[in-house]
Amino acid sequence: MQEVYEFLKKSGVFYLATVDGDKPRVRPFGALNIFEDKLYLQTGKVKAVSKQIEVNPNVEVCAFSEGKWIRVSGTLVRDDRREAKESMLDANPELKGMYSADDDNTEVLYFDKAKATFSSFTEPPRTIEF
Ligand SMILES: Cc1cc2nc3c(=O)[nH]c(=O)nc-3n(C[C@H](O)[C@H](O)[C@H](O)COP(=O)(O)O)c2cc1C
């Protein structure tokens, strides 16, 4: 999982796909954190992405860096604990202008039953689960 975190961090931007009814939706994301040995994303409850995850928590993330790409699929589990939100904001202080651990909007979610596949044009794919 640490390797997945580091790859996504290095990529800077990763693309989060959700399911909206029978349509895929994808958008750039960047906020990441490891808390209690789980990989977390952050969003706002007001966003469509949040509402899609609430209805269907199956997601996939894709990112590309230095000739390699990664796909991470799994389900996202919302963590409403203040300490989980605080940890995310401390790890991504640029979010503090828009979000706080005590607002009604900030949402953090961790990957459950995740499968990450690293791929490149030169090496066979490698999959890890966490
Ligand atoms: C580089 C970059 C990183 C972003 N990171 C996040 C993020 O970590 N969390 C988030 O909620 N929105 C992030 N955004 C904004 C979302 O992409 C944007 O709000 C998007 O419209 C949300 O998807 P939705 O419209 O389906 O709700 C980021 C945007 C950019 C350009």
The ligand as an ORCA input file, in Angstrom:
! r2SCAN-3c Opt
* xyz 0 1
  C      -5.159     18.606     -9.894
  C      -6.507     18.486     -9.246
  C      -6.634     17.763     -8.070
  C      -7.900     17.665     -7.443
  N      -8.012     16.942     -6.297
  C      -9.231     16.790     -5.717
  C      -9.389     15.974     -4.551
  O      -8.443     15.347     -4.027
  N     -10.635     15.874     -4.027
  C     -11.719     16.505     -4.581
  O     -12.842     16.378     -4.076
  N     -11.590     17.282     -5.680
  C     -10.388     17.433     -6.268
  N     -10.259     18.185     -7.403
  C     -11.449     18.823     -7.943
  C     -12.356     17.828     -8.647
  O     -11.712     17.271     -9.777
  C     -13.659     18.530     -9.088
  O     -14.295     19.118     -8.002
  C     -14.590     17.592     -9.813
  O     -15.558     18.357    -10.514
  C     -15.307     16.635     -8.841
  O     -16.040     15.678     -9.579
  P     -17.629     15.779     -9.744
  O     -17.899     17.056    -10.537
  O     -18.038     14.551    -10.469
  O     -18.211     15.880     -8.364
  C      -9.027     18.298     -8.025
  C      -8.878     19.014     -9.213
  C      -7.650     19.104     -9.808
  C      -7.526     19.893    -11.097
*
